[in-house]
Amino acid sequence: MSIRDRAREALYNAMNTDDGSPASARRATQAASVLAQAASTHGHTATAATVAALGAAAVAAEGALSNYVYPPGDYADFREGKKR
């Protein structure tokens, strides 16, 4: 396996979860959470709020711009009966 193949595989693994679903929104949320927590701990509340808002914007943009379709399955909902 060449270095190029290994780099491609590492990049793909960083961008996707084990089941193949995209992980960029989750990673953006985690990074924003860590940065916002660090900023608020050191007394930079405006910076913490800005970073948290940017993390939320990244999640919203990923959801709006991606064409990922979630696999069929039994997901949690608020309905009492099974109407499908």
N, C-alpha and C positions, 0 to 999 in steps of 0.2 A: 504494500500500500504506500503510495507516494505521499509526500508532505502536503501536496495540494489536496489530495483526497482526505487526508486526516483533518486539514483545516476546514474543508467543506463540511465534513461530518461534525466537527466540534461546533461550527457555526449553526448548523441545522439543529443540533441537540440543545444549543443555548436558546434558540428561537422557538422551539416546540417542546411540549410536554411528552411524556412517555407514550401517550396514546395518539400523538400526532396533532393535537389541538394547539393553536398558537398560544404562546406564553408571553408575548410582548406586553400586554396590558397588565398581567400579573407582575412582571418584572418592573414595569414603570411604577406600579403602585408600591411595590416593596422599596424601590429606590427613593421615591418621594417620601415614604413614611420614615425611612432612616434619616434622610436629610432634614425633614421637618422636625423630627424629634431632637436631632442634634442642634438645630437652630434654636428651638424653644428652650432647650436645656441651658444654652449659653445666653439667654435673654434676648434673642432676636425674634420677637413674636411676629413682626410684619414679614420678615423673611420666611418664617415657618408657615404662615398663612399663604404666602405666594407660592411656595414650593408645593404645599398640599393642593392648592388650586391647579397648578400645572400638572400634578400627578393625576388629578381627576379629569383634566382636559385630555391628557394622553389616553386615558381609558375610554373616554367618550369618542375621541377621534378614531381609535382602533376599532371600536364597535361600529361606528358609522361608516368607516371606509373599507372594512374588510368584507369579504364575501364568504366568510366561514359559515357553514351551516352545521349546527350542532347535531350530532348523531341521534337517531331516534331512540327513545327509551322512556322509562317511567320516571319523570321528573316531579319534584314536589310542586304542588299547587294548592289553592285554597278551596277547591271544589269538594263537595261531600261525595257525590256519586261519580261514577265513571261514564261520562257522556263524551263519546267520540264518534 
